[in-house]
């Protein structure tokens, strides 16, 4: 994945950290999926699959907060 896309993902994660209930768990998930993804679209798809597999609704919400921020930054 391009460095600019990695930076976009990590910047998005950093900006939502104060709003998350489980920030360290989300960071671990993001880093794992980031290392497995060749591009931003693949990252988003794999991340969504990972979050949808979560049973805890709070983890899902944390993931959605991050995805929303990433989409917002991606469009700008």
N, CA, C and O atoms as a printed pandas DataFrame, in Angstrom:
     atom_number atom_name residue_name chain_id  residue_number  x_coord  y_coord  z_coord
0              1         N          UNK        A               1    0.850   -1.176    0.000
1              2        CA          UNK        A               1    0.000    0.000    0.000
2              3         C          UNK        A               1    0.897    1.241    0.000
3              4         O          UNK        A               1    1.972    1.249    0.599
4              5         N          UNK        A               2    0.440    2.263   -0.669
5              6        CA          UNK        A               2    1.179    3.515   -0.738
6              7         C          UNK        A               2    1.292    4.142    0.646
7              8         O          UNK        A               2    0.389    4.028    1.475
8              9         N          UNK        A               3    2.418    4.806    0.875
9             10        CA          UNK        A               3    2.636    5.461    2.171
10            11         C          UNK        A               3    1.567    6.515    2.458
11            12         O          UNK        A               3    1.158    6.682    3.607
12            13         N          UNK        A               4    1.116    7.217    1.434
13            14        CA          UNK        A               4    0.090    8.252    1.636
14            15         C          UNK        A               4   -1.209    7.634    2.143
15            16         O          UNK        A               4   -1.889    8.225    2.983
16            17         N          UNK        A               5   -1.556    6.457    1.644
17            18        CA          UNK        A               5   -2.781    5.784    2.092
18            19         C          UNK        A               5   -2.628    5.270    3.518
19            20         O          UNK        A               5   -3.564    5.346    4.314
20            21         N          UNK        A               6   -1.447    4.745    3.841
21            22        CA          UNK        A               6   -1.195    4.304    5.220
22            23         C          UNK        A               6   -1.314    5.476    6.169
23            24         O          UNK        A               6   -1.907    5.362    7.241
24            25         N          UNK        A               7   -0.745    6.613    5.768
25            26        CA          UNK        A               7   -0.806    7.807    6.612
26            27         C          UNK        A               7   -2.256    8.251    6.802
27            28         O          UNK        A               7   -2.645    8.637    7.904
28            29         N          UNK        A               8   -3.051    8.200    5.746
29            30        CA          UNK        A               8   -4.466    8.564    5.832
30            31         C          UNK        A               8   -5.189    7.677    6.841
31            32         O          UNK        A               8   -5.976    8.168    7.651
32            33         N          UNK        A               9   -4.925    6.384    6.795
33            34        CA          UNK        A               9   -5.554    5.437    7.720
34            35         C          UNK        A               9   -5.130    5.721    9.152
35            36         O          UNK        A               9   -5.968    5.791   10.051
36            37         N          UNK        A              10   -3.829    5.886    9.363
37            38        CA          UNK        A              10   -3.329    6.113   10.720
38            39         C          UNK        A              10   -3.731    7.480   11.262
39            40         O          UNK        A              10   -3.981    7.617   12.459
40            41         N          UNK        A              11   -3.797    8.493   10.400
41            42        CA          UNK        A              11   -4.277    9.813   10.831
42            43         C          UNK        A              11   -5.745    9.753   11.232
43            44         O          UNK        A              11   -6.156   10.377   12.211
44            45         N          UNK        A              12   -6.532    8.996   10.468
45            46        CA          UNK        A              12   -7.945    8.841   10.796
46            47         C          UNK        A              12   -8.102    8.145   12.143
47            48         O          UNK        A              12   -8.932    8.537   12.962
48            49         N          UNK        A              13   -7.303    7.119   12.361
49            50        CA          UNK        A              13   -7.354    6.406   13.633
50            51         C          UNK        A              13   -6.986    7.340   14.786
51            52         O          UNK        A              13   -7.670    7.362   15.809
52            53         N          UNK        A              14   -5.925    8.098   14.627
53            54        CA          UNK        A              14   -5.491    9.019   15.687
54            55         C          UNK        A              14   -6.558   10.047   16.023
55            56         O          UNK        A              14   -6.752   10.391   17.189
56            57         N          UNK        A              15   -7.244   10.533   15.008
57            58        CA          UNK        A              15   -8.229   11.586   15.265
58            59         C          UNK        A              15   -9.471   11.076   16.001
59            60         O          UNK        A              15  -10.163   11.865   16.644
60            61         N          UNK        A              16   -9.766    9.778   15.921
61            62        CA          UNK        A              16  -10.949    9.262   16.621
62            63         C          UNK        A              16  -10.621    8.602   17.958
63            64         O          UNK        A              16  -11.533    8.265   18.713
64            65         N          UNK        A              17   -9.367    8.415   18.260
65            66        CA          UNK        A              17   -8.976    7.714   19.492
66            67         C          UNK        A              17   -9.671    8.249   20.758
67            68         O          UNK        A              17  -10.084    7.448   21.596
68            69         N          UNK        A              18   -9.812    9.562   20.922
69            70        CA          UNK        A              18  -10.459   10.060   22.142
70            71         C          UNK        A              18  -11.932    9.662   22.281
71            72         O          UNK        A              18  -12.494    9.722   23.374
72            73         N          UNK        A              19  -12.546    9.260   21.183
73            74        CA          UNK        A              19  -13.977    8.945   21.187
74            75         C          UNK        A              19  -14.281    7.458   21.309
75            76         O          UNK        A              19  -15.445    7.062   21.349
76            77         N          UNK        A              20  -13.249    6.643   21.369
77            78        CA          UNK        A              20  -13.419    5.195   21.379
78            79         C          UNK        A              20  -13.440    4.636   22.791
79            80         O          UNK        A              20  -12.783    5.166   23.687
80            81         N          UNK        A              21  -14.189    3.576   22.985
81            82        CA          UNK        A              21  -14.232    2.879   24.272
82            83         C          UNK        A              21  -13.040    1.929   24.384
83            84         O          UNK        A              21  -12.441    1.793   25.451
84            85         N          UNK        A              22  -12.705    1.276   23.276
85            86        CA          UNK        A              22  -11.597    0.319   23.250
86            87         C          UNK        A              22  -10.551    0.734   22.209
87            88         O          UNK        A              22  -10.370    0.043   21.206
88            89         N          UNK        A              23   -9.866    1.852   22.440
89            90        CA          UNK        A              23   -8.938    2.355   21.417
90            91         C          UNK        A              23   -7.766    1.422   21.120
91            92         O          UNK        A              23   -7.341    1.315   19.970
92            93         N          UNK        A              24   -7.248    0.757   22.125
93            94        CA          UNK        A              24   -6.083   -0.106   21.901
94            95         C          UNK        A              24   -6.453   -1.347   21.092
95            96         O          UNK        A              24   -5.668   -1.807   20.263
96            97         N          UNK        A              25   -7.629   -1.880   21.328
97            98        CA          UNK        A              25   -8.080   -3.029   20.551
98            99         C          UNK        A              25   -8.309   -2.644   19.092
99           100         O          UNK        A              25   -7.966   -3.394   18.178
100          101         N          UNK        A              26   -8.896   -1.460   18.889
101          102        CA          UNK        A              26   -9.134   -1.011   17.522
102          103         C          UNK        A              26   -7.805   -0.757   16.812
103          104         O          UNK        A              26   -7.651   -1.109   15.642
104          105         N          UNK        A              27   -6.856   -0.156   17.501
105          106        CA          UNK        A              27   -5.540    0.090   16.902
106          107         C          UNK        A              27   -4.917   -1.235   16.457
107          108         O          UNK        A              27   -4.361   -1.319   15.362
108          109         N          UNK        A              28   -5.004   -2.257   17.292
109          110        CA          UNK        A              28   -4.437   -3.561   16.945
110          111         C          UNK        A              28   -5.113   -4.137   15.706
111          112         O          UNK        A              28   -4.450   -4.691   14.829
112          113         N          UNK        A              29   -6.426   -4.003   15.638
113          114        CA          UNK        A              29   -7.165   -4.499   14.470
114          115         C          UNK        A              29   -6.772   -3.731   13.214
115          116         O          UNK        A              29   -6.544   -4.329   12.163
116          117         N          UNK        A              30   -6.694   -2.426   13.321
117          118        CA          UNK        A              30   -6.317   -1.592   12.174
118          119         C          UNK        A              30   -4.923   -1.971   11.684
119          120         O          UNK        A              30   -4.717   -2.135   10.482
120          121         N          UNK        A              31   -3.973   -2.110   12.589
121          122        CA          UNK        A              31   -2.603   -2.443   12.193
122          123         C          UNK        A              31   -2.525   -3.823   11.548
123          124         O          UNK        A              31   -1.794   -4.017   10.577
124          125         N          UNK        A              32   -3.272   -4.772   12.081
125          126        CA          UNK        A              32   -3.277   -6.129   11.514
126          127         C          UNK        A              32   -3.838   -6.101   10.089
127          128         O          UNK        A              32   -3.233   -6.646    9.165
128          129         N          UNK        A              33   -4.990   -5.467    9.923
129          130        CA          UNK        A              33   -5.632   -5.413    8.607
130          131         C          UNK        A              33   -4.784   -4.586    7.629
131          132         O          UNK        A              33   -4.702   -4.912    6.445
132          133         N          UNK        A              34   -4.167   -3.535    8.124
133          134        CA          UNK        A              34   -3.317   -2.692    7.277
134          135         C          UNK        A              34   -2.163   -3.494    6.686
135          136         O          UNK        A              34   -1.829   -3.340    5.511
136          137         N          UNK        A              35   -1.560   -4.346    7.502
137          138        CA          UNK        A              35   -0.440   -5.163    7.034
138          139         C          UNK        A              35   -0.869   -6.223    6.029
139          140         O          UNK        A              35   -0.035   -6.727    5.276
140          141         N          UNK        A              36   -2.139   -6.569    6.002
141          142        CA          UNK        A              36   -2.652   -7.603    5.102
142          143         C          UNK        A              36   -3.261   -7.037    3.822
143          144         O          UNK        A              36   -3.665   -7.803    2.947
144          145         N          UNK        A              37   -3.336   -5.712    3.695
145          146        CA          UNK        A              37   -4.091   -5.102    2.605
146          147         C          UNK        A              37   -3.181   -4.410    1.596
147          148         O          UNK        A              37   -2.301   -3.636    1.973
148          149         N          UNK        A              38   -3.398   -4.693    0.307
149          150        CA          UNK        A              38   -2.574   -4.079   -0.730
150          151         C          UNK        A              38   -2.984   -2.644   -1.094
151          152         O          UNK        A              38   -2.180   -1.882   -1.631
152          153         N          UNK        A              39   -4.238   -2.282   -0.798
153          154        CA          UNK        A              39   -4.705   -0.933   -1.124
154          155         C          UNK        A              39   -5.818   -0.519   -0.163
155          156         O          UNK        A              39   -6.254   -1.305    0.678
156          157         N          UNK        A              40   -6.268    0.726   -0.301
157          158        CA          UNK        A              40   -7.253    1.286    0.625
158          159         C          UNK        A              40   -8.599    0.574    0.529
159          160         O          UNK        A              40   -9.239    0.325    1.550
160          161         N          UNK        A              41   -9.032    0.247   -0.676
161          162        CA          UNK        A              41  -10.316   -0.438   -0.826
162          163         C          UNK        A              41  -10.285   -1.824   -0.171
163          164         O          UNK        A              41  -11.241   -2.231    0.489
164          165         N          UNK        A              42   -9.185   -2.534   -0.361
165          166        CA          UNK        A              42   -9.037   -3.851    0.276
166          167         C          UNK        A              42   -8.999   -3.698    1.793
167          168         O          UNK        A              42   -9.559   -4.518    2.521
168          169         N          UNK        A              43   -8.339   -2.650    2.262
169          170        CA          UNK        A              43   -8.293   -2.399    3.705
170          171         C          UNK        A              43   -9.703   -2.210    4.250
171          172         O          UNK        A              43  -10.081   -2.836    5.239
172          173         N          UNK        A              44  -10.477   -1.347    3.602
173          174        CA          UNK        A              44  -11.836   -1.080    4.083
174          175         C          UNK        A              44  -12.683   -2.344    4.092
175          176         O          UNK        A              44  -13.417   -2.594    5.048
176          177         N          UNK        A              45  -12.586   -3.131    3.048
177          178        CA          UNK        A              45  -13.373   -4.369    2.973
178          179         C          UNK        A              45  -12.963   -5.342    4.083
179          180         O          UNK        A              45  -13.818   -5.901    4.770
180          181         N          UNK        A              46  -11.678   -5.537    4.252
181          182        CA          UNK        A              46  -11.203   -6.465    5.290
182          183         C          UNK        A              46  -11.511   -5.937    6.688
183          184         O          UNK        A              46  -11.856   -6.707    7.584
184          185         N          UNK        A              47  -11.386   -4.635    6.872
185          186        CA          UNK        A              47  -11.677   -4.060    8.182
186          187         C          UNK        A              47  -13.157   -4.238    8.515
187          188         O          UNK        A              47  -13.502   -4.626    9.631
188          189         N          UNK        A              48  -14.020   -3.958    7.557
189          190        CA          UNK        A              48  -15.460   -4.128    7.793
190          191         C          UNK        A              48  -15.799   -5.579    8.129
191          192         O          UNK        A              48  -16.619   -5.839    9.009
192          193         N          UNK        A              49  -15.171   -6.518    7.433
193          194        CA          UNK        A              49  -15.402   -7.934    7.724
194          195         C          UNK        A              49  -14.940   -8.270    9.143
195          196         O          UNK        A              49  -15.615   -9.003    9.865
196          197         N          UNK        A              50  -13.805   -7.739    9.528
197          198        CA          UNK        A              50  -13.271   -7.989   10.860
198          199         C          UNK        A              50  -14.198   -7.434   11.941
199          200         O          UNK        A              50  -14.456   -8.091   12.950
200          201         N          UNK        A              51  -14.689   -6.234   11.719
201          202        CA          UNK        A              51  -15.573   -5.600   12.701
202          203         C          UNK        A              51  -16.932   -6.298   12.742
203          204         O          UNK        A              51  -17.511   -6.452   13.818
204          205         N          UNK        A              52  -17.440   -6.715   11.603
205          206        CA          UNK        A              52  -18.750   -7.375   11.600
206          207         C          UNK        A              52  -18.702   -8.714   12.325
207          208         O          UNK        A              52  -19.729   -9.203   12.796
208          209         N          UNK        A              53  -17.525   -9.305   12.416
209          210        CA          UNK        A              53  -17.373  -10.576   13.132
210          211         C          UNK        A              53  -17.382  -10.386   14.651
211          212         O          UNK        A              53  -17.531  -11.355   15.396
212          213         N          UNK        A              54  -17.225   -9.159   15.104
213          214        CA          UNK        A              54  -17.242   -8.871   16.545
214          215         C          UNK        A              54  -18.631   -9.115   17.122
215          216         O          UNK        A              54  -19.639   -8.778   16.501
216          217         N          UNK        A              55  -18.675   -9.693   18.293
217          218        CA          UNK        A              55  -19.961   -9.896   18.961
218          219         C          UNK        A              55  -20.346   -8.698   19.820
219          220         O          UNK        A              55  -21.527   -8.396   19.987
220          221         N          UNK        A              56  -19.341   -8.020   20.359
221          222        CA          UNK        A              56  -19.577   -6.876   21.241
222          223         C          UNK        A              56  -19.973   -5.648   20.409
223          224         O          UNK        A              56  -19.220   -5.201   19.545
224          225         N          UNK        A              57  -21.148   -5.123   20.682
225          226        CA          UNK        A              57  -21.659   -3.974   19.930
226          227         C          UNK        A              57  -20.758   -2.746   20.102
227          228         O          UNK        A              57  -20.652   -1.932   19.184
228          229         N          UNK        A              58  -20.118   -2.603   21.244
229          230        CA          UNK        A              58  -19.244   -1.450   21.474
230          231         C          UNK        A              58  -18.029   -1.504   20.556
231          232         O          UNK        A              58  -17.600   -0.469   20.045
232          233         N          UNK        A              59  -17.470   -2.687   20.340
233          234        CA          UNK        A              59  -16.356   -2.825   19.396
234          235         C          UNK        A              59  -16.808   -2.479   17.974
235          236         O          UNK        A              59  -16.071   -1.851   17.214
236          237         N          UNK        A              60  -18.013   -2.892   17.631
237          238        CA          UNK        A              60  -18.554   -2.568   16.308
238          239         C          UNK        A              60  -18.721   -1.052   16.154
239          240         O          UNK        A              60  -18.414   -0.486   15.105
240          241         N          UNK        A              61  -19.205   -0.419   17.201
241          242        CA          UNK        A              61  -19.398    1.031   17.168
242          243         C          UNK        A              61  -18.065    1.752   17.028
243          244         O          UNK        A              61  -17.947    2.688   16.237
244          245         N          UNK        A              62  -17.067    1.328   17.784
245          246        CA          UNK        A              62  -15.724    1.909   17.655
246          247         C          UNK        A              62  -15.236    1.784   16.216
247          248         O          UNK        A              62  -14.693    2.733   15.651
248          249         N          UNK        A              63  -15.431    0.618   15.635
249          250        CA          UNK        A              63  -15.016    0.394   14.255
250          251         C          UNK        A              63  -15.743    1.296   13.285
251          252         O          UNK        A              63  -15.141    1.811   12.343
252          253         N          UNK        A              64  -17.028    1.492   13.503
253          254        CA          UNK        A              64  -17.806    2.349   12.607
254          255         C          UNK        A              64  -17.394    3.810   12.739
255          256         O          UNK        A              64  -17.367    4.536   11.745
256          257         N          UNK        A              65  -17.077    4.241   13.937
257          258        CA          UNK        A              65  -16.581    5.609   14.132
258          259         C          UNK        A              65  -15.318    5.821   13.305
259          260         O          UNK        A              65  -15.164    6.845   12.638
260          261         N          UNK        A              66  -14.418    4.844   13.355
261          262        CA          UNK        A              66  -13.181    4.927   12.578
262          263         C          UNK        A              66  -13.468    4.938   11.077
263          264         O          UNK        A              66  -12.910    5.761   10.352
264          265         N          UNK        A              67  -14.320    4.046   10.605
265          266        CA          UNK        A              67  -14.638    3.971    9.176
266          267         C          UNK        A              67  -15.243    5.294    8.702
267          268         O          UNK        A              67  -14.896    5.783    7.627
268          269         N          UNK        A              68  -16.134    5.867    9.488
269          270        CA          UNK        A              68  -16.744    7.146    9.107
270          271         C          UNK        A              68  -15.695    8.232    8.963
271          272         O          UNK        A              68  -15.742    9.021    8.019
272          273         N          UNK        A              69  -14.751    8.281    9.886
273          274        CA          UNK        A              69  -13.687    9.279    9.834
274          275         C          UNK        A              69  -12.786    9.043    8.617
275          276         O          UNK        A              69  -12.399    9.991    7.933
276          277         N          UNK        A              70  -12.462    7.809    8.357
277          278        CA          UNK        A              70  -11.618    7.470    7.212
278          279         C          UNK        A              70  -12.306    7.862    5.905
279          280         O          UNK        A              70  -11.668    8.419    5.013
280          281         N          UNK        A              71  -13.581    7.578    5.789
281          282        CA          UNK        A              71  -14.322    7.957    4.581
282          283         C          UNK        A              71  -14.332    9.479    4.414
283          284         O          UNK        A              71  -14.159    9.990    3.307
284          285         N          UNK        A              72  -14.533   10.191    5.511
285          286        CA          UNK        A              72  -14.565   11.653    5.471
286          287         C          UNK        A              72  -13.220   12.192    4.983
287          288         O          UNK        A              72  -13.178   13.070    4.121
288          289         N          UNK        A              73  -12.132   11.674    5.530
289          290        CA          UNK        A              73  -10.797   12.137    5.124
290          291         C          UNK        A              73  -10.464   11.709    3.701
291          292         O          UNK        A              73   -9.774   12.430    2.980
292          293         N          UNK        A              74  -10.942   10.561    3.299
293          294        CA          UNK        A              74  -10.678   10.043    1.950
294          295         C          UNK        A              74  -11.304   10.954    0.892
295          296         O          UNK        A              74  -10.742   11.131   -0.189
296          297         N          UNK        A              75  -12.448   11.520    1.198
297          298        CA          UNK        A              75  -13.159   12.369    0.243
298          299         C          UNK        A              75  -12.537   13.747    0.095
299          300         O          UNK        A              75  -12.787   14.438   -0.892
300          301         N          UNK        A              76  -11.734   14.149    1.061
301          302        CA          UNK        A              76  -11.143   15.501    1.004
302          303         C          UNK        A              76   -9.766   15.497    0.415
303          304         O          UNK        A              76   -9.141   16.551    0.300
